[in-house]
Amino acid sequence: MIENEQRPAHWRETFALMVAIIGALVGGTVVLVLFAVPLDAFTPLGFPIGFYALAQGALIVCVIAAFWFANRQERIDRRHGAMEDV
């Protein structure tokens, strides 16, 4: 159980991590959308690379980001004594 004195610090770190991951995902998506048309000039294996990057690459990046977020959040929870008993 997390102590009352530790709650503000725990929330601050959790909020900063959340903002960072959401900002990175939104920023990455915007960059991919902006460069999708120029990337479509490259067509390895007959698929436009801009389409592939948006359709498959963005999904892979989101899954990796979710696991990274969970790992970092676990570290924050351990540091502040907010671990769950499983």
N, CA, C and O atoms as a CHARMM CRD file, in Angstrom:
* protein
*
  344
    1    1 MET  N      0.84100  -1.18000   0.00000 PROA 1      0.00000
    2    1 MET  CA     0.00000   0.00000   0.00000 PROA 1      0.00000
    3    1 MET  C      0.88800   1.24700   0.00000 PROA 1      0.00000
    4    1 MET  O      1.88400   1.31100   0.72100 PROA 1      0.00000
    5    2 ILE  N      0.52800   2.19700  -0.78700 PROA 2      0.00000
    6    2 ILE  CA     1.31500   3.43200  -0.89100 PROA 2      0.00000
    7    2 ILE  C      0.98800   4.36100   0.28300 PROA 2      0.00000
    8    2 ILE  O     -0.16800   4.51900   0.67400 PROA 2      0.00000
    9    3 GLU  N      2.02900   4.95800   0.82000 PROA 3      0.00000
   10    3 GLU  CA     1.85300   5.89100   1.93500 PROA 3      0.00000
   11    3 GLU  C      1.32100   7.22200   1.41000 PROA 3      0.00000
   12    3 GLU  O      1.58000   7.59500   0.26600 PROA 3      0.00000
   13    4 ASN  N      0.57900   7.92900   2.25000 PROA 4      0.00000
   14    4 ASN  CA    -0.02700   9.20000   1.83600 PROA 4      0.00000
   15    4 ASN  C      1.01300  10.24000   1.41500 PROA 4      0.00000
   16    4 ASN  O      0.75100  11.05300   0.53000 PROA 4      0.00000
   17    5 GLU  N      2.19300  10.21700   2.04500 PROA 5      0.00000
   18    5 GLU  CA     3.22800  11.19900   1.67300 PROA 5      0.00000
   19    5 GLU  C      3.77900  10.92800   0.29000 PROA 5      0.00000
   20    5 GLU  O      4.25200  11.84500  -0.38000 PROA 5      0.00000
   21    6 GLN  N      3.72500   9.68600  -0.14300 PROA 6      0.00000
   22    6 GLN  CA     4.31200   9.30000  -1.42600 PROA 6      0.00000
   23    6 GLN  C      3.35100   9.48600  -2.58700 PROA 6      0.00000
   24    6 GLN  O      3.78200   9.47500  -3.73900 PROA 6      0.00000
   25    7 ARG  N      2.06300   9.65800  -2.32200 PROA 7      0.00000
   26    7 ARG  CA     1.06900   9.74300  -3.39600 PROA 7      0.00000
   27    7 ARG  C      1.32900  10.88100  -4.39300 PROA 7      0.00000
   28    7 ARG  O      1.27100  10.63600  -5.59800 PROA 7      0.00000
   29    8 PRO  N      1.61100  12.10800  -3.94700 PROA 8      0.00000
   30    8 PRO  CA     1.84200  13.18100  -4.94400 PROA 8      0.00000
   31    8 PRO  C      3.04400  12.90200  -5.85300 PROA 8      0.00000
   32    8 PRO  O      2.98200  13.15800  -7.05500 PROA 8      0.00000
   33    9 ALA  N      4.13000  12.38300  -5.28700 PROA 9      0.00000
   34    9 ALA  CA     5.30300  12.08500  -6.11100 PROA 9      0.00000
   35    9 ALA  C      5.00900  10.94700  -7.08900 PROA 9      0.00000
   36    9 ALA  O      5.43000  10.98500  -8.24500 PROA 9      0.00000
   37   10 HSD  N      4.28500   9.94200  -6.61300 PROA 10     0.00000
   38   10 HSD  CA     3.91900   8.81400  -7.47800 PROA 10     0.00000
   39   10 HSD  C      3.03800   9.30300  -8.61800 PROA 10     0.00000
   40   10 HSD  O      3.24900   8.92200  -9.77000 PROA 10     0.00000
   41   11 TRP  N      2.06400  10.13500  -8.31400 PROA 11     0.00000
   42   11 TRP  CA     1.17100  10.63600  -9.35300 PROA 11     0.00000
   43   11 TRP  C      1.91300  11.52400 -10.34700 PROA 11     0.00000
   44   11 TRP  O      1.65600  11.46000 -11.54900 PROA 11     0.00000
   45   12 ARG  N      2.83500  12.35400  -9.84900 PROA 12     0.00000
   46   12 ARG  CA     3.61200  13.22600 -10.73100 PROA 12     0.00000
   47   12 ARG  C      4.41800  12.40900 -11.74000 PROA 12     0.00000
   48   12 ARG  O      4.42800  12.71900 -12.93100 PROA 12     0.00000
   49   13 GLU  N      5.09100  11.36600 -11.25900 PROA 13     0.00000
   50   13 GLU  CA     5.88600  10.53300 -12.16900 PROA 13     0.00000
   51   13 GLU  C      5.00100   9.76800 -13.14200 PROA 13     0.00000
   52   13 GLU  O      5.33400   9.64200 -14.32100 PROA 13     0.00000
   53   14 THR  N      3.87300   9.25500 -12.65300 PROA 14     0.00000
   54   14 THR  CA     2.94700   8.53300 -13.51800 PROA 14     0.00000
   55   14 THR  C      2.37500   9.45800 -14.58500 PROA 14     0.00000
   56   14 THR  O      2.28100   9.07700 -15.75200 PROA 14     0.00000
   57   15 PHE  N      1.99700  10.66000 -14.19400 PROA 15     0.00000
   58   15 PHE  CA     1.43900  11.62100 -15.13900 PROA 15     0.00000
   59   15 PHE  C      2.47500  12.02300 -16.18400 PROA 15     0.00000
   60   15 PHE  O      2.15500  12.12300 -17.36900 PROA 15     0.00000
   61   16 ALA  N      3.72000  12.25500 -15.75300 PROA 16     0.00000
   62   16 ALA  CA     4.78000  12.62400 -16.69600 PROA 16     0.00000
   63   16 ALA  C      5.03600  11.49800 -17.69500 PROA 16     0.00000
   64   16 ALA  O      5.23600  11.75300 -18.88200 PROA 16     0.00000
   65   17 LEU  N      5.02900  10.25600 -17.21700 PROA 17     0.00000
   66   17 LEU  CA     5.21600   9.11300 -18.11300 PROA 17     0.00000
   67   17 LEU  C      4.06900   9.01300 -19.10700 PROA 17     0.00000
   68   17 LEU  O      4.28600   8.76600 -20.29400 PROA 17     0.00000
   69   18 MET  N      2.85600   9.20400 -18.62500 PROA 18     0.00000
   70   18 MET  CA     1.67900   9.12400 -19.48800 PROA 18     0.00000
   71   18 MET  C      1.71400  10.21300 -20.56400 PROA 18     0.00000
   72   18 MET  O      1.45100   9.93700 -21.73500 PROA 18     0.00000
   73   19 VAL  N      2.03500  11.43600 -20.17500 PROA 19     0.00000
   74   19 VAL  CA     2.10600  12.53500 -21.13600 PROA 19     0.00000
   75   19 VAL  C      3.20800  12.27700 -22.16000 PROA 19     0.00000
   76   19 VAL  O      3.02700  12.55200 -23.34600 PROA 19     0.00000
   77   20 ALA  N      4.34600  11.75400 -21.71200 PROA 20     0.00000
   78   20 ALA  CA     5.45300  11.48000 -22.62400 PROA 20     0.00000
   79   20 ALA  C      5.07800  10.42300 -23.65400 PROA 20     0.00000
   80   20 ALA  O      5.36400  10.58600 -24.84000 PROA 20     0.00000
   81   21 ILE  N      4.44500   9.34900 -23.21400 PROA 21     0.00000
   82   21 ILE  CA     4.12000   8.26800 -24.14900 PROA 21     0.00000
   83   21 ILE  C      3.02200   8.68900 -25.12000 PROA 21     0.00000
   84   21 ILE  O      3.08400   8.36500 -26.30600 PROA 21     0.00000
   85   22 ILE  N      2.02400   9.40500 -24.62500 PROA 22     0.00000
   86   22 ILE  CA     0.95000   9.86500 -25.51400 PROA 22     0.00000
   87   22 ILE  C      1.49500  10.90600 -26.49400 PROA 22     0.00000
   88   22 ILE  O      1.15500  10.88500 -27.67700 PROA 22     0.00000
   89   23 GLY  N      2.33200  11.80500 -26.00800 PROA 23     0.00000
   90   23 GLY  CA     2.94200  12.80200 -26.89100 PROA 23     0.00000
   91   23 GLY  C      3.79800  12.16700 -27.96700 PROA 23     0.00000
   92   23 GLY  O      3.76200  12.58800 -29.12300 PROA 23     0.00000
   93   24 ALA  N      4.57000  11.15500 -27.59400 PROA 24     0.00000
   94   24 ALA  CA     5.41000  10.47300 -28.57900 PROA 24     0.00000
   95   24 ALA  C      4.56400   9.74500 -29.62200 PROA 24     0.00000
   96   24 ALA  O      4.88200   9.78200 -30.81000 PROA 24     0.00000
   97   25 LEU  N      3.50100   9.09300 -29.19200 PROA 25     0.00000
   98   25 LEU  CA     2.64500   8.37600 -30.13600 PROA 25     0.00000
   99   25 LEU  C      1.91700   9.34200 -31.07400 PROA 25     0.00000
  100   25 LEU  O      1.84200   9.10200 -32.27900 PROA 25     0.00000
  101   26 VAL  N      1.38800  10.41800 -30.52800 PROA 26     0.00000
  102   26 VAL  CA     0.69600  11.40000 -31.36900 PROA 26     0.00000
  103   26 VAL  C      1.68800  12.07700 -32.30900 PROA 26     0.00000
  104   26 VAL  O      1.40500  12.24200 -33.49500 PROA 26     0.00000
  105   27 GLY  N      2.83600  12.46600 -31.79000 PROA 27     0.00000
  106   27 GLY  CA     3.85100  13.09300 -32.63400 PROA 27     0.00000
  107   27 GLY  C      4.33800  12.17100 -33.73500 PROA 27     0.00000
  108   27 GLY  O      4.50000  12.59700 -34.87900 PROA 27     0.00000
  109   28 GLY  N      4.57300  10.90300 -33.39800 PROA 28     0.00000
  110   28 GLY  CA     4.99900   9.93700 -34.39600 PROA 28     0.00000
  111   28 GLY  C      3.94400   9.71500 -35.46200 PROA 28     0.00000
  112   28 GLY  O      4.26700   9.58000 -36.64200 PROA 28     0.00000
  113   29 THR  N      2.68100   9.67600 -35.05200 PROA 29     0.00000
  114   29 THR  CA     1.59500   9.50100 -36.01700 PROA 29     0.00000
  115   29 THR  C      1.51000  10.69400 -36.96200 PROA 29     0.00000
  116   29 THR  O      1.32100  10.52200 -38.16600 PROA 29     0.00000
  117   30 VAL  N      1.64500  11.88800 -36.42600 PROA 30     0.00000
  118   30 VAL  CA     1.59700  13.09000 -37.26000 PROA 30     0.00000
  119   30 VAL  C      2.75200  13.08300 -38.26200 PROA 30     0.00000
  120   30 VAL  O      2.55800  13.41500 -39.43100 PROA 30     0.00000
  121   31 VAL  N      3.93200  12.71400 -37.81900 PROA 31     0.00000
  122   31 VAL  CA     5.08700  12.66300 -38.71400 PROA 31     0.00000
  123   31 VAL  C      4.86600  11.62700 -39.81600 PROA 31     0.00000
  124   31 VAL  O      5.16200  11.88500 -40.98200 PROA 31     0.00000
  125   32 LEU  N      4.34100  10.44400 -39.44100 PROA 32     0.00000
  126   32 LEU  CA     4.07600   9.42500 -40.46200 PROA 32     0.00000
  127   32 LEU  C      3.05000   9.89600 -41.48300 PROA 32     0.00000
  128   32 LEU  O      3.19800   9.64300 -42.67800 PROA 32     0.00000
  129   33 VAL  N      2.01000  10.58100 -41.01500 PROA 33     0.00000
  130   33 VAL  CA     0.98900  11.07900 -41.93800 PROA 33     0.00000
  131   33 VAL  C      1.57300  12.14200 -42.86400 PROA 33     0.00000
  132   33 VAL  O      1.27400  12.16000 -44.05800 PROA 33     0.00000
  133   34 LEU  N      2.40100  13.02700 -42.31700 PROA 34     0.00000
  134   34 LEU  CA     2.98600  14.08500 -43.13700 PROA 34     0.00000
  135   34 LEU  C      3.92500  13.53400 -44.20700 PROA 34     0.00000
  136   34 LEU  O      4.01600  14.09800 -45.29800 PROA 34     0.00000
  137   35 PHE  N      4.62000  12.44400 -43.90800 PROA 35     0.00000
  138   35 PHE  CA     5.58200  11.89300 -44.85300 PROA 35     0.00000
  139   35 PHE  C      5.06500  10.67400 -45.60300 PROA 35     0.00000
  140   35 PHE  O      5.84300  10.00900 -46.28700 PROA 35     0.00000
  141   36 ALA  N      3.77700  10.36000 -45.49700 PROA 36     0.00000
  142   36 ALA  CA     3.22300   9.16700 -46.15300 PROA 36     0.00000
  143   36 ALA  C      3.28500   9.28600 -47.67500 PROA 36     0.00000
  144   36 ALA  O      3.66500   8.33200 -48.35300 PROA 36     0.00000
  145   37 VAL  N      2.92300  10.42600 -48.20700 PROA 37     0.00000
  146   37 VAL  CA     2.90700  10.58400 -49.66500 PROA 37     0.00000
  147   37 VAL  C      4.32000  10.49700 -50.24700 PROA 37     0.00000
  148   37 VAL  O      4.51400   9.77400 -51.22400 PROA 37     0.00000
  149   38 PRO  N      5.32600  11.20600 -49.68800 PROA 38     0.00000
  150   38 PRO  CA     6.67800  11.04200 -50.24000 PROA 38     0.00000
  151   38 PRO  C      7.20400   9.61200 -50.07800 PROA 38     0.00000
  152   38 PRO  O      7.95400   9.13200 -50.92800 PROA 38     0.00000
  153   39 LEU  N      6.82000   8.93600 -49.00500 PROA 39     0.00000
  154   39 LEU  CA     7.27800   7.56200 -48.80400 PROA 39     0.00000
  155   39 LEU  C      6.62600   6.58900 -49.77600 PROA 39     0.00000
  156   39 LEU  O      7.17500   5.51800 -50.03700 PROA 39     0.00000
  157   40 ASP  N      5.46300   6.94500 -50.31500 PROA 40     0.00000
  158   40 ASP  CA     4.78500   6.07200 -51.26500 PROA 40     0.00000
  159   40 ASP  C      5.55600   5.92500 -52.57600 PROA 40     0.00000
  160   40 ASP  O      5.23700   5.04900 -53.38000 PROA 40     0.00000
  161   41 ALA  N      6.56000   6.76600 -52.80400 PROA 41     0.00000
  162   41 ALA  CA     7.37900   6.64100 -54.01000 PROA 41     0.00000
  163   41 ALA  C      8.19700   5.35000 -53.98600 PROA 41     0.00000
  164   41 ALA  O      8.54200   4.81200 -55.03900 PROA 41     0.00000
  165   42 PHE  N      8.51100   4.84900 -52.77600 PROA 42     0.00000
  166   42 PHE  CA     9.24600   3.59400 -52.63100 PROA 42     0.00000
  167   42 PHE  C      8.24200   2.45400 -52.53700 PROA 42     0.00000
  168   42 PHE  O      7.34300   2.48500 -51.69700 PROA 42     0.00000
  169   43 THR  N      8.38900   1.45300 -53.39000 PROA 43     0.00000
  170   43 THR  CA     7.43700   0.33900 -53.39900 PROA 43     0.00000
  171   43 THR  C      8.15300  -1.00700 -53.35600 PROA 43     0.00000
  172   43 THR  O      8.14700  -1.73300 -54.35000 PROA 43     0.00000
  173   44 PRO  N      8.77000  -1.35700 -52.22600 PROA 44     0.00000
  174   44 PRO  CA     9.37900  -2.69100 -52.13700 PROA 44     0.00000
  175   44 PRO  C      8.27900  -3.75400 -52.06100 PROA 44     0.00000
  176   44 PRO  O      7.28800  -3.57600 -51.35200 PROA 44     0.00000
  177   45 LEU  N      8.45100  -4.82500 -52.76900 PROA 45     0.00000
  178   45 LEU  CA     7.49300  -5.93600 -52.82400 PROA 45     0.00000
  179   45 LEU  C      6.12300  -5.50400 -53.32100 PROA 45     0.00000
  180   45 LEU  O      5.13200  -6.18600 -53.06000 PROA 45     0.00000
  181   46 GLY  N      6.04800  -4.39200 -54.02700 PROA 46     0.00000
  182   46 GLY  CA     4.79000  -3.94200 -54.61700 PROA 46     0.00000
  183   46 GLY  C      3.87700  -3.15800 -53.68400 PROA 46     0.00000
  184   46 GLY  O      2.80000  -2.73400 -54.10300 PROA 46     0.00000
  185   47 PHE  N      4.27800  -2.95300 -52.43400 PROA 47     0.00000
  186   47 PHE  CA     3.46600  -2.18400 -51.50000 PROA 47     0.00000
  187   47 PHE  C      4.09700  -0.80800 -51.31400 PROA 47     0.00000
  188   47 PHE  O      5.31100  -0.69800 -51.14100 PROA 47     0.00000
  189   48 PRO  N      3.28500   0.23000 -51.34900 PROA 48     0.00000
  190   48 PRO  CA     3.83900   1.55700 -51.05200 PROA 48     0.00000
  191   48 PRO  C      4.29400   1.61100 -49.58800 PROA 48     0.00000
  192   48 PRO  O      3.53600   1.25200 -48.68600 PROA 48     0.00000
  193   49 ILE  N      5.50300   2.04900 -49.36200 PROA 49     0.00000
  194   49 ILE  CA     6.06500   2.03600 -48.00900 PROA 49     0.00000
  195   49 ILE  C      5.31400   2.98400 -47.07200 PROA 49     0.00000
  196   49 ILE  O      5.23900   2.71700 -45.87200 PROA 49     0.00000
  197   50 GLY  N      4.76300   4.07400 -47.58200 PROA 50     0.00000
  198   50 GLY  CA     3.97600   4.97700 -46.73900 PROA 50     0.00000
  199   50 GLY  C      2.73400   4.28800 -46.20900 PROA 50     0.00000
  200   50 GLY  O      2.39300   4.43800 -45.03500 PROA 50     0.00000
  201   51 PHE  N      2.05600   3.53700 -47.05600 PROA 51     0.00000
  202   51 PHE  CA     0.88700   2.78000 -46.62000 PROA 51     0.00000
  203   51 PHE  C      1.28300   1.73900 -45.58700 PROA 51     0.00000
  204   51 PHE  O      0.61100   1.58700 -44.56800 PROA 51     0.00000
  205   52 TYR  N      2.37600   1.01700 -45.84500 PROA 52     0.00000
  206   52 TYR  CA     2.81800  -0.02100 -44.92600 PROA 52     0.00000
  207   52 TYR  C      3.20200   0.57100 -43.57500 PROA 52     0.00000
  208   52 TYR  O      2.86300   0.01400 -42.53000 PROA 52     0.00000
  209   53 ALA  N      3.91200   1.70400 -43.59500 PROA 53     0.00000
  210   53 ALA  CA     4.33200   2.33100 -42.33800 PROA 53     0.00000
  211   53 ALA  C      3.13700   2.74800 -41.50900 PROA 53     0.00000
  212   53 ALA  O      3.14700   2.57700 -40.29000 PROA 53     0.00000
  213   54 LEU  N      2.10300   3.29300 -42.14000 PROA 54     0.00000
  214   54 LEU  CA     0.92500   3.70900 -41.38600 PROA 54     0.00000
  215   54 LEU  C      0.08000   2.51500 -40.94000 PROA 54     0.00000
  216   54 LEU  O     -0.41400   2.49200 -39.81300 PROA 54     0.00000
  217   55 ALA  N     -0.08500   1.53600 -41.80800 PROA 55     0.00000
  218   55 ALA  CA    -0.97100   0.42400 -41.49000 PROA 55     0.00000
  219   55 ALA  C     -0.34100  -0.56700 -40.52200 PROA 55     0.00000
  220   55 ALA  O     -1.00600  -1.01200 -39.58700 PROA 55     0.00000
  221   56 GLN  N      0.89700  -0.91700 -40.72000 PROA 56     0.00000
  222   56 GLN  CA     1.53700  -1.94800 -39.90400 PROA 56     0.00000
  223   56 GLN  C      2.51600  -1.36300 -38.88900 PROA 56     0.00000
  224   56 GLN  O      2.53100  -1.76800 -37.72700 PROA 56     0.00000
  225   57 GLY  N      3.31600  -0.42600 -39.32700 PROA 57     0.00000
  226   57 GLY  CA     4.33300   0.13800 -38.44800 PROA 57     0.00000
  227   57 GLY  C      3.74600   0.85500 -37.25000 PROA 57     0.00000
  228   57 GLY  O      4.25900   0.73400 -36.13800 PROA 57     0.00000
  229   58 ALA  N      2.67500   1.60000 -37.46700 PROA 58     0.00000
  230   58 ALA  CA     2.05600   2.32600 -36.35300 PROA 58     0.00000
  231   58 ALA  C      1.49000   1.35400 -35.32500 PROA 58     0.00000
  232   58 ALA  O      1.58400   1.60200 -34.12300 PROA 58     0.00000
  233   59 LEU  N      0.91300   0.26700 -35.77800 PROA 59     0.00000
  234   59 LEU  CA     0.37800  -0.73800 -34.86100 PROA 59     0.00000
  235   59 LEU  C      1.49100  -1.37800 -34.04600 PROA 59     0.00000
  236   59 LEU  O      1.35000  -1.55800 -32.83600 PROA 59     0.00000
  237   60 ILE  N      2.58100  -1.71900 -34.69000 PROA 60     0.00000
  238   60 ILE  CA     3.71400  -2.32300 -33.98900 PROA 60     0.00000
  239   60 ILE  C      4.28200  -1.35300 -32.96000 PROA 60     0.00000
  240   60 ILE  O      4.60400  -1.75100 -31.84100 PROA 60     0.00000
  241   61 VAL  N      4.40400  -0.09100 -33.33200 PROA 61     0.00000
  242   61 VAL  CA     4.92500   0.91700 -32.40900 PROA 61     0.00000
  243   61 VAL  C      3.99800   1.07800 -31.20600 PROA 61     0.00000
  244   61 VAL  O      4.47900   1.23100 -30.08300 PROA 61     0.00000
  245   62 CYS  N      2.70100   1.04800 -31.41100 PROA 62     0.00000
  246   62 CYS  CA     1.74400   1.16800 -30.29600 PROA 62     0.00000
  247   62 CYS  C      1.85400  -0.01000 -29.33800 PROA 62     0.00000
  248   62 CYS  O      1.78900   0.17600 -28.12300 PROA 62     0.00000
  249   63 VAL  N      2.01900  -1.20800 -29.86000 PROA 63     0.00000
  250   63 VAL  CA     2.15800  -2.38400 -28.99000 PROA 63     0.00000
  251   63 VAL  C      3.45500  -2.30600 -28.19700 PROA 63     0.00000
  252   63 VAL  O      3.46500  -2.58500 -26.99800 PROA 63     0.00000
  253   64 ILE  N      4.53900  -1.93300 -28.84800 PROA 64     0.00000
  254   64 ILE  CA     5.82300  -1.78700 -28.15100 PROA 64     0.00000
  255   64 ILE  C      5.72000  -0.69200 -27.08500 PROA 64     0.00000
  256   64 ILE  O      6.23100  -0.85400 -25.97700 PROA 64     0.00000
  257   65 ALA  N      5.06700   0.41100 -27.41500 PROA 65     0.00000
  258   65 ALA  CA     4.90300   1.50800 -26.45100 PROA 65     0.00000
  259   65 ALA  C      4.08100   1.07000 -25.24200 PROA 65     0.00000
  260   65 ALA  O      4.36700   1.49000 -24.12000 PROA 65     0.00000
  261   66 ALA  N      3.07300   0.23900 -25.45000 PROA 66     0.00000
  262   66 ALA  CA     2.25500  -0.24300 -24.33300 PROA 66     0.00000
  263   66 ALA  C      3.08800  -1.09300 -23.37300 PROA 66     0.00000
  264   66 ALA  O      2.98000  -0.94400 -22.15600 PROA 66     0.00000
  265   67 PHE  N      3.92100  -1.98400 -23.92100 PROA 67     0.00000
  266   67 PHE  CA     4.77000  -2.80600 -23.05900 PROA 67     0.00000
  267   67 PHE  C      5.82300  -1.95800 -22.35400 PROA 67     0.00000
  268   67 PHE  O      6.11500  -2.18300 -21.17900 PROA 67     0.00000
  269   68 TRP  N      6.39600  -0.98300 -23.06300 PROA 68     0.00000
  270   68 TRP  CA     7.38500  -0.10400 -22.45000 PROA 68     0.00000
  271   68 TRP  C      6.75400   0.70200 -21.31800 PROA 68     0.00000
  272   68 TRP  O      7.34900   0.86000 -20.25200 PROA 68     0.00000
  273   69 PHE  N      5.53700   1.21200 -21.55700 PROA 69     0.00000
  274   69 PHE  CA     4.83100   1.97500 -20.53500 PROA 69     0.00000
  275   69 PHE  C      4.58300   1.11400 -19.29300 PROA 69     0.00000
  276   69 PHE  O      4.80000   1.56700 -18.16900 PROA 69     0.00000
  277   70 ALA  N      4.13200  -0.11700 -19.49300 PROA 70     0.00000
  278   70 ALA  CA     3.85600  -1.00900 -18.35800 PROA 70     0.00000
  279   70 ALA  C      5.12800  -1.29300 -17.56200 PROA 70     0.00000
  280   70 ALA  O      5.09400  -1.34200 -16.33200 PROA 70     0.00000
  281   71 ASN  N      6.24300  -1.48000 -18.25500 PROA 71     0.00000
  282   71 ASN  CA     7.51200  -1.73800 -17.58600 PROA 71     0.00000
  283   71 ASN  C      7.94900  -0.52900 -16.75900 PROA 71     0.00000
  284   71 ASN  O      8.33900  -0.67000 -15.60000 PROA 71     0.00000
  285   72 ARG  N      7.88100   0.64600 -17.35400 PROA 72     0.00000
  286   72 ARG  CA     8.27400   1.87100 -16.62900 PROA 72     0.00000
  287   72 ARG  C      7.33600   2.14400 -15.45800 PROA 72     0.00000
  288   72 ARG  O      7.78300   2.57600 -14.39600 PROA 72     0.00000
  289   73 GLN  N      6.04000   1.89600 -15.64200 PROA 73     0.00000
  290   73 GLN  CA     5.08600   2.12400 -14.55800 PROA 73     0.00000
  291   73 GLN  C      5.34200   1.17000 -13.40300 PROA 73     0.00000
  292   73 GLN  O      5.18300   1.54300 -12.24000 PROA 73     0.00000
  293   74 GLU  N      5.73700  -0.05100 -13.71200 PROA 74     0.00000
  294   74 GLU  CA     6.07300  -1.01900 -12.66600 PROA 74     0.00000
  295   74 GLU  C      7.25800  -0.52200 -11.84800 PROA 74     0.00000
  296   74 GLU  O      7.26500  -0.66500 -10.62600 PROA 74     0.00000
  297   75 ARG  N      8.26000   0.06000 -12.50100 PROA 75     0.00000
  298   75 ARG  CA     9.41200   0.62100 -11.78200 PROA 75     0.00000
  299   75 ARG  C      8.98600   1.76700 -10.87100 PROA 75     0.00000
  300   75 ARG  O      9.43000   1.85800  -9.72700 PROA 75     0.00000
  301   76 ILE  N      8.11900   2.64400 -11.38600 PROA 76     0.00000
  302   76 ILE  CA     7.62700   3.76200 -10.57400 PROA 76     0.00000
  303   76 ILE  C      6.85800   3.23200  -9.36900 PROA 76     0.00000
  304   76 ILE  O      7.03700   3.72500  -8.25500 PROA 76     0.00000
  305   77 ASP  N      6.00800   2.23600  -9.58200 PROA 77     0.00000
  306   77 ASP  CA     5.23100   1.66100  -8.48700 PROA 77     0.00000
  307   77 ASP  C      6.13700   1.04200  -7.42600 PROA 77     0.00000
  308   77 ASP  O      5.90200   1.21900  -6.23100 PROA 77     0.00000
  309   78 ARG  N      7.16600   0.32200  -7.85200 PROA 78     0.00000
  310   78 ARG  CA     8.09700  -0.28400  -6.89000 PROA 78     0.00000
  311   78 ARG  C      8.82600   0.78000  -6.08300 PROA 78     0.00000
  312   78 ARG  O      8.98900   0.64900  -4.87000 PROA 78     0.00000
  313   79 ARG  N      9.26200   1.83000  -6.76100 PROA 79     0.00000
  314   79 ARG  CA    10.01900   2.88500  -6.09700 PROA 79     0.00000
  315   79 ARG  C      9.18600   3.58000  -5.01500 PROA 79     0.00000
  316   79 ARG  O      9.72100   4.01900  -3.99700 PROA 79     0.00000
  317   80 HSD  N      7.87300   3.67600  -5.24600 PROA 80     0.00000
  318   80 HSD  CA     7.01300   4.39000  -4.30000 PROA 80     0.00000
  319   80 HSD  C      6.20900   3.44100  -3.40100 PROA 80     0.00000
  320   80 HSD  O      5.37700   3.89200  -2.61300 PROA 80     0.00000
  321   81 GLY  N      6.44800   2.15800  -3.51300 PROA 81     0.00000
  322   81 GLY  CA     5.76100   1.19500  -2.65400 PROA 81     0.00000
  323   81 GLY  C      4.31100   0.98800  -3.00800 PROA 81     0.00000
  324   81 GLY  O      3.49100   0.73300  -2.12500 PROA 81     0.00000
  325   82 ALA  N      3.97300   1.09100  -4.28200 PROA 82     0.00000
  326   82 ALA  CA     2.58800   0.94300  -4.72000 PROA 82     0.00000
  327   82 ALA  C      2.39400  -0.34600  -5.51700 PROA 82     0.00000
  328   82 ALA  O      1.57300  -0.38800  -6.43300 PROA 82     0.00000
  329   83 MET  N      3.13700  -1.39200  -5.17800 PROA 83     0.00000
  330   83 MET  CA     3.05000  -2.63900  -5.92000 PROA 83     0.00000
  331   83 MET  C      1.74900  -3.35800  -5.58400 PROA 83     0.00000
  332   83 MET  O      1.22200  -3.24700  -4.47700 PROA 83     0.00000
  333   84 GLU  N      1.24600  -4.09900  -6.57200 PROA 84     0.00000
  334   84 GLU  CA     0.06400  -4.89900  -6.34200 PROA 84     0.00000
  335   84 GLU  C      0.46700  -6.28000  -5.88100 PROA 84     0.00000
  336   84 GLU  O      1.47000  -6.82400  -6.34400 PROA 84     0.00000
  337   85 ASP  N     -0.29900  -6.84900  -4.97900 PROA 85     0.00000
  338   85 ASP  CA    -0.06300  -8.21700  -4.54300 PROA 85     0.00000
  339   85 ASP  C     -0.77100  -9.15100  -5.50000 PROA 85     0.00000
  340   85 ASP  O     -1.99900  -9.16300  -5.58600 PROA 85     0.00000
  341   86 VAL  N      0.01400  -9.93200  -6.21700 PROA 86     0.00000
  342   86 VAL  CA    -0.56500 -10.86300  -7.18900 PROA 86     0.00000
  343   86 VAL  C     -0.33300 -12.27000  -6.74200 PROA 86     0.00000
  344   86 VAL  O     -0.74400 -13.20900  -7.42300 PROA 86     0.00000
